Amino acid sequence: MANGKRGEVVARLDGESYRLCLTLGALAELESGLGANDLVALAERFEGRRLSARDLIRILGCGLRGGGHEVSDEVVARMTVAGGLGDYVKIAAELLMATFGEGESANPPPSRNASG
């Protein structure tokens, strides 16, 4: 079962359920693997809604590793989903949404304390 507050999602890959999560370490790996300088650059890349097959492999691989599964990108590349390409994209989108949120709710204004 996934904990949405932690940014977790559950996906069926190769007929089995896996928990995916882009932890801080997974995000650092994703930045490095996609050549992004920081989290803002990473988020901006995904806002363009253009993903390559390599991007999908990297996102799912990092999410799987962040969820506690020791699996290489090579293994991820061979995994199958029931709905084909559309399901790969859907899983990646759900994982990114769980991690970064959407719109203004993803970047709430700083809270003010009583003295400020």
DOTORFI-821361 format. One record per residue (C-alpha): residue number from 0; x, y, z. Coordinates in Angstrom, 1 decimal, always signed. Example, Ala and Ser with C-alpha at 12.3 -4.5 7.8 and 13.67 -1.06 7.14 Angstrom:
<site 0,<+12.3,-4.5,+7.8>>
<site 1,<+13.7,-1.1,+7.1>>
// end
This chain:
<site 0,<+0.0,+0.0,+0.0>>
<site 1,<+1.4,+3.4,-1.0>>
<site 2,<+1.7,+6.4,+1.4>>
<site 3,<+0.6,+9.4,-0.8>>
<site 4,<+1.9,+11.8,+1.8>>
<site 5,<+5.4,+10.4,+1.3>>
<site 6,<+5.1,+10.6,-2.5>>
<site 7,<+4.6,+6.9,-3.0>>
<site 8,<+2.7,+5.2,-5.7>>
<site 9,<+2.0,+1.6,-6.5>>
<site 10,<+2.4,+0.2,-10.0>>
<site 11,<+2.1,-3.2,-11.7>>
<site 12,<+5.2,-4.1,-13.6>>
<site 13,<+5.7,-7.6,-14.9>>
<site 14,<+2.4,-8.6,-13.3>>
<site 15,<+3.6,-7.7,-9.8>>
<site 16,<+2.8,-4.7,-7.6>>
<site 17,<+5.7,-2.4,-6.7>>
<site 18,<+5.9,+0.6,-4.4>>
<site 19,<+7.7,+3.5,-6.1>>
<site 20,<+9.0,+6.6,-4.4>>
<site 21,<+11.3,+9.5,-5.5>>
<site 22,<+13.2,+9.9,-2.2>>
<site 23,<+15.9,+12.6,-1.9>>
<site 24,<+18.5,+10.1,-3.0>>
<site 25,<+16.3,+8.9,-5.9>>
<site 26,<+15.9,+12.6,-7.0>>
<site 27,<+19.6,+13.2,-6.8>>
<site 28,<+20.1,+10.1,-9.0>>
<site 29,<+17.4,+11.4,-11.4>>
<site 30,<+19.1,+14.8,-11.6>>
<site 31,<+22.4,+13.2,-12.4>>
<site 32,<+21.0,+10.8,-14.9>>
<site 33,<+19.0,+13.4,-16.8>>
<site 34,<+21.7,+16.1,-16.6>>
<site 35,<+19.6,+18.5,-14.5>>
<site 36,<+21.5,+21.0,-12.4>>
<site 37,<+18.9,+21.1,-9.6>>
<site 38,<+15.4,+20.2,-8.6>>
<site 39,<+13.9,+23.3,-10.3>>
<site 40,<+15.5,+22.3,-13.6>>
<site 41,<+14.2,+18.8,-13.1>>
<site 42,<+10.7,+19.9,-12.5>>
<site 43,<+10.8,+22.3,-15.4>>
<site 44,<+11.9,+19.5,-17.7>>
<site 45,<+8.9,+17.4,-16.7>>
<site 46,<+6.5,+20.4,-17.0>>
<site 47,<+7.2,+20.3,-20.7>>
<site 48,<+5.4,+17.0,-20.8>>
<site 49,<+8.0,+15.6,-23.3>>
<site 50,<+9.5,+12.3,-22.1>>
<site 51,<+11.8,+10.0,-24.0>>
<site 52,<+11.8,+6.2,-23.5>>
<site 53,<+15.1,+6.7,-21.6>>
<site 54,<+13.4,+9.3,-19.4>>
<site 55,<+10.7,+6.8,-18.5>>
<site 56,<+13.2,+4.0,-17.7>>
<site 57,<+15.2,+6.4,-15.5>>
<site 58,<+12.1,+7.8,-13.7>>
<site 59,<+10.7,+4.3,-13.0>>
<site 60,<+14.1,+2.9,-12.1>>
<site 61,<+14.8,+5.7,-9.6>>
<site 62,<+11.2,+5.4,-8.2>>
<site 63,<+11.7,+1.6,-7.8>>
<site 64,<+15.0,+2.1,-6.0>>
<site 65,<+13.6,+4.8,-3.9>>
<site 66,<+10.8,+2.4,-3.0>>
<site 67,<+13.3,-0.1,-1.7>>
<site 68,<+13.7,-2.4,-4.8>>
<site 69,<+17.2,-3.2,-5.9>>
<site 70,<+16.7,-3.1,-9.7>>
<site 71,<+18.9,-1.7,-12.4>>
<site 72,<+17.7,+0.5,-15.3>>
<site 73,<+18.5,-2.5,-17.6>>
<site 74,<+16.0,-4.6,-15.7>>
<site 75,<+13.5,-1.8,-15.7>>
<site 76,<+13.9,-1.5,-19.5>>
<site 77,<+12.7,-5.1,-19.9>>
<site 78,<+9.7,-4.8,-17.5>>
<site 79,<+6.3,-4.9,-19.1>>
<site 80,<+3.0,-3.3,-18.2>>
<site 81,<-0.5,-4.4,-19.2>>
<site 82,<-1.4,-1.2,-21.1>>
<site 83,<+1.8,-0.7,-23.0>>
<site 84,<+3.4,+2.7,-23.5>>
<site 85,<+0.4,+4.5,-22.2>>
<site 86,<+0.7,+2.8,-18.8>>
<site 87,<+4.5,+3.5,-18.6>>
<site 88,<+3.7,+7.2,-19.1>>
<site 89,<+0.8,+7.0,-16.6>>
<site 90,<+3.0,+5.5,-13.9>>
<site 91,<+5.7,+8.0,-14.4>>
<site 92,<+3.2,+10.9,-14.4>>
<site 93,<+1.6,+9.6,-11.1>>
<site 94,<+5.0,+9.3,-9.5>>
<site 95,<+6.1,+12.8,-10.6>>
<site 96,<+2.7,+14.2,-9.5>>
<site 97,<+3.1,+12.5,-6.1>>
<site 98,<+6.6,+14.0,-5.8>>
<site 99,<+6.3,+17.5,-7.2>>
<site 100,<+2.5,+18.1,-6.9>>
<site 101,<+0.7,+20.2,-9.4>>
<site 102,<+0.3,+23.9,-9.9>>
<site 103,<+0.3,+26.3,-7.0>>
<site 104,<-0.4,+23.6,-4.5>>
<site 105,<+3.0,+22.2,-5.1>>
<site 106,<+4.7,+25.4,-4.1>>
<site 107,<+2.6,+27.0,-1.3>>
<site 108,<+3.7,+30.4,-0.1>>
<site 109,<+5.9,+30.4,+3.0>>
<site 110,<+3.9,+30.3,+6.2>>
<site 111,<+4.0,+33.4,+8.4>>
<site 112,<+4.7,+33.1,+12.1>>
<site 113,<+3.0,+35.3,+14.7>>
<site 114,<+5.8,+37.8,+14.7>>
<site 115,<+6.1,+38.1,+10.9>>
// end
